[in-house]
Amino acid sequence: MGPDPEADYWTAEEVAEYLGVAVRTVYTYRLRGEKGEPGGLPKEDRMFGRSPAWRPATITGWKRPDVSTGRGRPPRRPTAEGA
């Protein structure tokens, strides 16, 4: 069903649910945003204690980075020395 789009704020858990990613991924995106790196989340709209929260419009208006295929690192190719 997803988080309530009419809520005042979304927690990291609700952002993760909306994006379809793990909560840890939301914190990774947040850290990228703090560093000014591409794909970083916008700065949180509010902190509740130590927990960041975003207005739903902040997240729904954010351009999410391209999603990887999740296949991990490609296999090593044999070298002339190792073949």
N, CA, C and O atoms as a MOPAC input file, in Angstrom:
PM7 MOZYME 1SCF
protein

 N      0.82800 1    -1.19900 1     0.00000 1
 C      0.00000 1     0.00000 1     0.00000 1
 C      0.86400 1     1.25000 1     0.00000 1
 O      0.53000 1     2.22700 1    -0.67000 1
 N      1.97000 1     1.24000 1     0.74000 1
 C      2.87900 1     2.37500 1     0.74000 1
 C      2.55700 1     3.38000 1     1.82000 1
 O      1.49100 1     3.33200 1     2.43400 1
 N      3.48700 1     4.29300 1     2.04900 1
 C      3.27100 1     5.30600 1     3.08700 1
 C      2.17900 1     6.29300 1     2.67700 1
 O      1.88600 1     6.46500 1     1.49400 1
 N      1.59500 1     6.92400 1     3.66700 1
 C      0.50400 1     7.87500 1     3.45600 1
 C      1.03300 1     9.15500 1     2.80700 1
 O      1.82300 1     9.87200 1     3.42100 1
 N      0.61000 1     9.45300 1     1.56800 1
 C      1.08900 1    10.66700 1     0.90700 1
 C      0.55400 1    11.94500 1     1.55300 1
 O      1.05500 1    13.03500 1     1.27800 1
 N     -0.45700 1    11.81700 1     2.40900 1
 C     -1.03000 1    12.97500 1     3.09300 1
 C     -0.38500 1    13.22400 1     4.45400 1
 O     -0.73600 1    14.18900 1     5.13200 1
 N      0.55000 1    12.37000 1     4.86200 1
 C      1.22400 1    12.54300 1     6.15900 1
 C      2.05900 1    13.81500 1     6.13600 1
 O      2.47700 1    14.28400 1     5.07800 1
 N      2.29200 1    14.36300 1     7.32300 1
 C      3.14300 1    15.55500 1     7.41800 1
 C      4.58400 1    15.21500 1     7.07000 1
 O      5.24300 1    15.96300 1     6.34800 1
 N      5.07900 1    14.08500 1     7.58000 1
 C      6.46600 1    13.67000 1     7.35800 1
 C      6.52700 1    12.16900 1     7.14000 1
 O      5.65300 1    11.42500 1     7.58500 1
 N      7.58700 1    11.73000 1     6.44100 1
 C      7.90300 1    10.31500 1     6.28400 1
 C      9.20600 1    10.03700 1     7.00000 1
 O     10.15500 1    10.81600 1     6.91100 1
 N      9.24800 1     8.93600 1     7.70200 1
 C     10.47900 1     8.47800 1     8.34200 1
 C     11.34800 1     7.77600 1     7.28900 1
 O     10.91900 1     7.56800 1     6.15400 1
 N     12.56500 1     7.41800 1     7.68300 1
 C     13.44300 1     6.67600 1     6.77200 1
 C     12.79800 1     5.35400 1     6.37000 1
 O     12.95200 1     4.91300 1     5.23100 1
 N     12.08100 1     4.72000 1     7.28500 1
 C     11.39600 1     3.46100 1     6.98400 1
 C     10.32100 1     3.66500 1     5.92800 1
 O     10.16800 1     2.83700 1     5.03000 1
 N      9.58200 1     4.75300 1     6.02800 1
 C      8.53200 1     5.03800 1     5.04500 1
 C      9.12300 1     5.43000 1     3.69400 1
 O      8.58400 1     5.06900 1     2.64800 1
 N     10.22000 1     6.16100 1     3.71700 1
 C     10.90900 1     6.50100 1     2.46100 1
 C     11.39100 1     5.22200 1     1.79000 1
 O     11.25200 1     5.06200 1     0.57700 1
 N     11.95600 1     4.31400 1     2.57400 1
 C     12.42700 1     3.03600 1     2.03200 1
 C     11.26700 1     2.26500 1     1.41200 1
 O     11.40400 1     1.69900 1     0.32800 1
 N     10.14100 1     2.24100 1     2.08900 1
 C      8.96600 1     1.53800 1     1.55300 1
 C      8.52100 1     2.16800 1     0.23800 1
 O      8.22600 1     1.45700 1    -0.72200 1
 N      8.46900 1     3.49100 1     0.18800 1
 C      8.06800 1     4.20600 1    -1.02900 1
 C      9.01400 1     3.90600 1    -2.19200 1
 O      8.57300 1     3.67700 1    -3.31800 1
 N     10.32500 1     3.90800 1    -1.90800 1
 C     11.32700 1     3.68500 1    -2.95200 1
 C     11.51200 1     2.20700 1    -3.29300 1
 O     12.05300 1     1.87300 1    -4.34700 1
 N     11.06200 1     1.32400 1    -2.40100 1
 C     11.24700 1    -0.10500 1    -2.62000 1
 C     12.67600 1    -0.55200 1    -2.37800 1
 O     13.19400 1    -1.42900 1    -3.07000 1
 N     13.31100 1     0.06800 1    -1.37900 1
 C     14.69800 1    -0.26100 1    -1.03900 1
 C     14.78800 1    -0.56300 1     0.45100 1
 O     13.82400 1    -0.36400 1     1.19000 1
 N     15.94000 1    -1.03900 1     0.88600 1
 C     16.18900 1    -1.26900 1     2.30400 1
 C     16.37000 1     0.07100 1     3.02400 1
 O     16.77600 1     1.06500 1     2.42100 1
 N     16.06500 1     0.07600 1     4.30800 1
 C     16.23600 1     1.29800 1     5.10900 1
 C     17.69300 1     1.75000 1     5.05600 1
 O     17.96800 1     2.94800 1     4.99200 1
 N     18.61900 1     0.80800 1     5.08200 1
 C     20.05000 1     1.14600 1     5.02400 1
 C     20.37300 1     1.92800 1     3.74000 1
 O     21.22700 1     2.81400 1     3.74700 1
 N     19.69300 1     1.59600 1     2.65700 1
 C     19.90800 1     2.30200 1     1.38900 1
 C     19.47600 1     3.75900 1     1.50700 1
 O     20.12400 1     4.64300 1     0.94700 1
 N     18.39400 1     4.01500 1     2.22700 1
 C     17.93700 1     5.39500 1     2.44100 1
 C     19.02700 1     6.18600 1     3.16600 1
 O     19.30900 1     7.33100 1     2.81300 1
 N     19.63700 1     5.57000 1     4.18100 1
 C     20.70200 1     6.26200 1     4.90800 1
 C     21.94200 1     6.46200 1     4.02600 1
 O     22.65600 1     7.45400 1     4.17900 1
 N     22.19800 1     5.53800 1     3.11700 1
 C     23.30500 1     5.71100 1     2.17000 1
 C     23.01000 1     6.88000 1     1.24300 1
 O     23.87900 1     7.72100 1     1.01100 1
 N     21.79300 1     6.94400 1     0.71200 1
 C     21.39900 1     8.07500 1    -0.14200 1
 C     21.50000 1     9.38500 1     0.63100 1
 O     21.91900 1    10.40400 1     0.08100 1
 N     21.11400 1     9.35800 1     1.91200 1
 C     21.17500 1    10.56900 1     2.73800 1
 C     22.61500 1    11.03200 1     2.90500 1
 O     22.90300 1    12.22400 1     2.80000 1
 N     23.51700 1    10.10000 1     3.16400 1
 C     24.92700 1    10.43700 1     3.32000 1
 C     25.48200 1    11.03400 1     2.03100 1
 O     26.24800 1    11.99600 1     2.07200 1
 N     25.10400 1    10.47600 1     0.90300 1
 C     25.53100 1    11.04300 1    -0.39000 1
 C     25.04500 1    12.47800 1    -0.53500 1
 O     25.77600 1    13.34400 1    -1.01700 1
 N     23.80900 1    12.72500 1    -0.11800 1
 C     23.25600 1    14.07700 1    -0.18600 1
 C     24.02800 1    15.05100 1     0.68500 1
 O     24.27000 1    16.18800 1     0.28100 1
 N     24.41900 1    14.61300 1     1.88300 1
 C     25.19500 1    15.46700 1     2.78100 1
 C     26.55000 1    15.80800 1     2.18400 1
 O     27.08400 1    16.89100 1     2.42600 1
 N     27.10600 1    14.89000 1     1.40400 1
 C     28.39800 1    15.11600 1     0.76700 1
 C     28.27100 1    15.86000 1    -0.55600 1
 O     29.27900 1    16.24000 1    -1.15300 1
 N     27.03000 1    16.07400 1    -1.02200 1
 C     26.81700 1    16.74900 1    -2.29000 1
 C     27.06200 1    15.85800 1    -3.50000 1
 O     27.26200 1    16.35000 1    -4.61100 1
 N     27.04600 1    14.54900 1    -3.28200 1
 C     27.28600 1    13.60600 1    -4.37600 1
 C     26.01200 1    13.38400 1    -5.18600 1
 O     24.90900 1    13.56200 1    -4.66900 1
 N     26.15900 1    12.99200 1    -6.45900 1
 C     24.98100 1    12.68200 1    -7.26800 1
 C     24.19900 1    11.52800 1    -6.65000 1
 O     24.78100 1    10.60700 1    -6.07600 1
 N     22.88800 1    11.58800 1    -6.77100 1
 C     22.04900 1    10.52900 1    -6.24100 1
 C     21.74200 1    10.66100 1    -4.77100 1
 O     21.09100 1     9.79000 1    -4.19400 1
 N     22.19900 1    11.73900 1    -4.15000 1
 C     21.94700 1    11.92400 1    -2.73400 1
 C     20.54900 1    12.44400 1    -2.46900 1
 O     20.00100 1    13.22300 1    -3.24800 1
 N     19.98600 1    12.00500 1    -1.36600 1
 C     18.66500 1    12.49700 1    -0.96100 1
 C     18.73500 1    13.98200 1    -0.63400 1
 O     19.77300 1    14.48100 1    -0.19700 1
 N     17.62800 1    14.68500 1    -0.84600 1
 C     17.57900 1    16.07100 1    -0.36700 1
 C     17.71600 1    16.09200 1     1.15900 1
 O     17.39100 1    15.11400 1     1.83100 1
 N     18.18700 1    17.18600 1     1.68100 1
 C     18.31700 1    17.32800 1     3.13000 1
 C     16.95900 1    17.08900 1     3.77500 1
 O     15.92100 1    17.50400 1     3.25900 1
 N     16.99600 1    16.41100 1     4.91600 1
 C     15.74800 1    16.13500 1     5.61900 1
 C     15.03600 1    17.45000 1     5.94200 1
 O     15.67700 1    18.48000 1     6.14600 1
 N     13.71500 1    17.40000 1     5.98400 1
 C     12.92200 1    18.58700 1     6.28400 1
 C     12.83100 1    18.84200 1     7.78300 1
 O     12.57100 1    19.96000 1     8.22600 1
 N     13.05300 1    17.77500 1     8.55700 1
 C     12.97800 1    17.91900 1    10.01200 1
 C     13.68200 1    16.74400 1    10.66100 1
 O     13.77600 1    15.66200 1    10.08200 1
 N     14.17400 1    16.96900 1    11.86300 1
 C     14.74200 1    15.89700 1    12.67200 1
 C     13.83300 1    15.70300 1    13.88000 1
 O     13.42600 1    16.66600 1    14.53000 1
 N     13.52700 1    14.45100 1    14.16700 1
 C     12.80200 1    14.09100 1    15.38200 1
 C     13.81100 1    13.37700 1    16.25900 1
 O     14.03200 1    12.17600 1    16.10300 1
 N     14.41400 1    14.09300 1    17.16700 1
 C     15.53100 1    13.54700 1    17.93000 1
 C     16.69800 1    13.34000 1    16.96800 1
 O     17.19600 1    14.29400 1    16.37000 1
 N     17.13100 1    12.08100 1    16.82400 1
 C     18.22700 1    11.76900 1    15.88400 1
 C     17.71200 1    11.17300 1    14.57900 1
 O     18.49700 1    10.73500 1    13.73800 1
 N     16.37600 1    11.15800 1    14.41100 1
 C     15.77800 1    10.52100 1    13.24200 1
 C     15.37600 1    11.55800 1    12.19400 1
 O     14.62100 1    12.48400 1    12.48900 1
 N     15.88400 1    11.40000 1    10.96700 1
 C     15.50300 1    12.34400 1     9.91200 1
 C     14.08900 1    12.05800 1     9.41400 1
 O     13.61000 1    10.92500 1     9.47000 1
 N     13.43800 1    13.10100 1     8.93000 1
 C     12.10400 1    12.95800 1     8.34900 1
 C     11.98500 1    13.92300 1     7.17400 1
 O     12.53500 1    15.02300 1     7.19700 1
 N     11.26400 1    13.49300 1     6.16200 1
 C     11.08000 1    14.28100 1     4.95300 1
 C      9.58900 1    14.45600 1     4.69600 1
 O      8.79000 1    13.57300 1     5.00700 1
 N      9.22400 1    15.59200 1     4.13000 1
 C      7.84700 1    15.77400 1     3.67700 1
 C      7.65800 1    14.86200 1     2.46100 1
 O      8.57700 1    14.72000 1     1.65500 1
 N      6.50100 1    14.25100 1     2.31700 1
 C      6.29000 1    13.37700 1     1.16400 1
 C      6.61800 1    14.04400 1    -0.17000 1
 O      7.17300 1    13.39800 1    -1.05900 1
 N      6.28300 1    15.32500 1    -0.32300 1
 C      6.56100 1    16.02400 1    -1.58000 1
 C      8.05800 1    16.13000 1    -1.85600 1
 O      8.47400 1    16.14100 1    -3.01400 1
 N      8.86400 1    16.20700 1    -0.80800 1
 C     10.31700 1    16.26000 1    -0.98000 1
 C     10.81300 1    14.97800 1    -1.63500 1
 O     11.65900 1    15.01500 1    -2.52800 1
 N     10.28100 1    13.84600 1    -1.18700 1
 C     10.72100 1    12.54700 1    -1.70500 1
 C     10.10800 1    12.26300 1    -3.06900 1
 O     10.80200 1    11.79500 1    -3.97100 1
 N      8.82500 1    12.53800 1    -3.23200 1
 C      8.19100 1    12.23700 1    -4.51900 1
 C      8.72500 1    13.13200 1    -5.63500 1
 O      8.65500 1    12.76300 1    -6.80800 1
 N      9.25400 1    14.29700 1    -5.28600 1
 C      9.82600 1    15.19100 1    -6.28200 1
 C     11.30600 1    14.96500 1    -6.55300 1
 O     11.88300 1    15.59300 1    -7.44000 1
 N     11.91400 1    14.07200 1    -5.79300 1
 C     13.34600 1    13.79500 1    -5.91400 1
 C     13.60600 1    12.84600 1    -7.07100 1
 O     12.89200 1    11.85900 1    -7.24500 1
 N     14.63800 1    13.14700 1    -7.86600 1
 C     15.02400 1    12.25000 1    -8.95400 1
 C     15.92400 1    11.17600 1    -8.38100 1
 O     17.06400 1    11.43700 1    -7.99800 1
 N     15.40400 1     9.98600 1    -8.32800 1
 C     16.13100 1     8.84500 1    -7.78300 1
 C     17.25400 1     8.42500 1    -8.72200 1
 O     17.09600 1     8.47300 1    -9.94200 1
 N     18.38700 1     8.01100 1    -8.15800 1
 C     19.46800 1     7.54100 1    -9.02300 1
 C     19.05600 1     6.27100 1    -9.75400 1
 O     18.15100 1     5.55900 1    -9.32000 1
 N     19.72400 1     5.99500 1   -10.86000 1
 C     19.43900 1     4.76900 1   -11.59900 1
 C     19.61200 1     3.57500 1   -10.67100 1
 O     20.55200 1     3.50600 1    -9.87900 1
 N     18.69800 1     2.65600 1   -10.79000 1
 C     18.73700 1     1.46200 1    -9.95900 1
 C     19.64100 1     0.43700 1   -10.62100 1
 O     19.52100 1     0.16800 1   -11.81600 1
 N     20.54400 1    -0.12900 1    -9.83800 1
 C     21.45100 1    -1.13600 1   -10.40000 1
 C     20.70500 1    -2.44400 1   -10.61700 1
 O     19.60900 1    -2.64300 1   -10.09400 1
 N     21.30200 1    -3.31600 1   -11.38000 1
 C     20.68900 1    -4.60700 1   -11.66000 1
 C     20.87400 1    -5.56700 1   -10.50100 1
 O     20.23700 1    -6.62000 1   -10.46400 1
 N     21.73400 1    -5.22100 1    -9.55500 1
 C     21.95100 1    -6.06900 1    -8.40200 1
 C     22.77700 1    -7.30600 1    -8.70300 1
 O     22.74000 1    -8.27700 1    -7.94800 1
 N     23.50800 1    -7.28000 1    -9.77700 1
 C     24.29500 1    -8.44800 1   -10.15800 1
 C     25.68600 1    -8.44800 1    -9.55800 1
 O     26.42800 1    -9.41900 1    -9.71000 1
 N     26.04600 1    -7.38500 1    -8.88700 1
 C     27.36200 1    -7.34800 1    -8.25000 1
 C     28.49000 1    -7.10300 1    -9.23900 1
 O     28.27600 1    -6.67200 1   -10.37200 1
 N     29.66500 1    -7.38600 1    -8.78400 1
 C     30.87300 1    -7.15800 1    -9.57400 1
 C     30.96400 1    -8.20600 1   -10.69000 1
 O     30.67700 1    -9.38200 1   -10.46400 1
 N     31.36600 1    -7.77600 1   -11.90200 1
 C     31.49200 1    -8.74300 1   -12.98700 1
 C     32.61900 1    -9.72600 1   -12.71600 1
 O     33.56300 1    -9.38900 1   -12.00100 1
 N     32.54600 1   -10.94100 1   -13.27200 1
 C     33.59600 1   -11.92500 1   -13.03400 1
 C     34.92000 1   -11.47000 1   -13.64400 1
 O     34.94600 1   -10.71200 1   -14.61300 1
 N     36.00900 1   -11.94400 1   -13.06300 1
 C     37.34400 1   -11.60900 1   -13.57900 1
 C     37.56700 1   -12.34800 1   -14.89600 1
 O     37.15900 1   -13.49400 1   -15.08200 1
 N     38.21500 1   -11.65100 1   -15.77300 1
 C     38.59200 1   -12.28700 1   -17.03700 1
 C     39.99000 1   -12.85200 1   -16.88400 1
 O     40.85000 1   -12.20700 1   -16.28400 1
 N     40.23300 1   -14.03000 1   -17.40900 1
 C     41.58100 1   -14.59600 1   -17.29100 1
 C     42.60000 1   -13.72400 1   -18.03500 1
 O     42.32600 1   -13.19200 1   -19.11100 1
 N     43.74800 1   -13.60100 1   -17.44200 1
 C     44.81900 1   -12.85100 1   -18.08600 1
 C     45.74900 1   -13.84700 1   -18.79000 1
 O     45.66300 1   -15.05600 1   -18.57800 1
 N     46.61900 1   -13.31900 1   -19.61400 1
 C     47.56500 1   -14.18400 1   -20.32400 1
 C     48.42200 1   -14.96300 1   -19.32400 1
 O     48.80900 1   -16.10400 1   -19.57600 1
 N     48.71100 1   -14.32600 1   -18.18200 1
 C     49.54800 1   -15.00500 1   -17.17500 1
 C     48.76900 1   -16.09300 1   -16.46100 1
 O     49.33500 1   -17.12200 1   -16.09200 1
 N     47.45100 1   -15.87300 1   -16.25900 1
 C     46.66800 1   -16.82100 1   -15.48700 1
 C     45.99300 1   -17.87700 1   -16.35600 1
 O     45.36800 1   -18.79400 1   -15.82200 1
 N     46.09800 1   -17.77500 1   -17.65900 1
 C     45.39100 1   -18.72600 1   -18.53600 1
 C     46.17600 1   -19.99700 1   -18.76000 1
 O     45.71500 1   -20.89000 1   -19.47100 1

